Amino acid sequence: MRPELAIPPEPGIAKPDPVLKIDGLRRAFGGLRAVDIDHLEIERNTITSIIGPNGAGKTTLFNLLTGFETPDGGQFSLDADLLVGVPAHRVAQRGMVRTFQLTKVLPGLSVLDNMLVAAREQPGATLRGAILGRWRHAERRNEEQARDILQRFGLIAMEAEYAGRLSGGQRKLLEMARALMVRPSVVMLDEPTAGVNPVLIASLLEHVKGLREAGMTVLFVEHDMDVVHSISDWVVVLAEGHVIAEGPPGVIVRNPAVIEAYLGSHRGEDVR
């Protein structure tokens, strides 16, 4: 784990080298304000965990940032590139990808084909490329990249298997591996350990650390505080859509506001 950032744990503080900035981001469903964030910055090349009670707005925040939902107001930027209103596939192409609480692998396709559909450069995507035959080169590059990633994630022996035959933990690994096909700078993991057996959890967390070591920034929604404490450089706490605290994990667990809103009633539980 990287050394803890030397920043006090107040919410909304500036970071030395933020890759992602959020300002005035709002999203409501009826009378419920699901996300209400005045300012939040995510430091580059860190693992930042997002925690909070059920309904705190964690998944909605991910949906907004990755173009799956449209905010009611506010903006956010990836390396100064404003992304509000950009469709999800374009957000991914610009370098910010996410996984889901419930895996969204394509069960009727092979493991390898699941990887290939996520490649940044699609063979024959343009008429010019198809006419000039460049799709063959792109296809070979994509397959090489996919197999290299599957090898790293321990899934290469299953490349011809239907994704629907994988275990829950293997699907989580495949979804994380597939996200890397666009060569992202930011990877957002929504409860990646949920429903995964302890052996695969250990492997999965090593892969998460590997993303940081490869220069990526990771946002990580998690309820298990042991996991949060072991893997995080920084923790952001949401409650009722607001950021109520942020800081190093060792500091956050002693924060009175966090204990009252979350840890006091959920310490030691796997809350979903």
Secondary structure, DSSP 4 states (H G I P E B T S, - for coil): -PPPPS----TT---SSEEEEEEEEEEEETTEEEEEEEEEEEETT-EEEEE-STTSSHHHHHHHHTTSS--SEEEEEETTEE-TT--HHHHHHTTEEE--SS----TTSBHHHHHHTT-SS-TT-SHHHHHTTHHHHHHHHHHHHHHHHHHHTT-GGGTTSBGGGS-HHHHHHHHHHHHGGG--SEEEEESTTTT--HHHHHHHHHHHHHHHHTT-EEEEE---HHHHHHH-SEEEEEETTEEEEEE-HHHHTT-HHHIIIIIHHHTT----
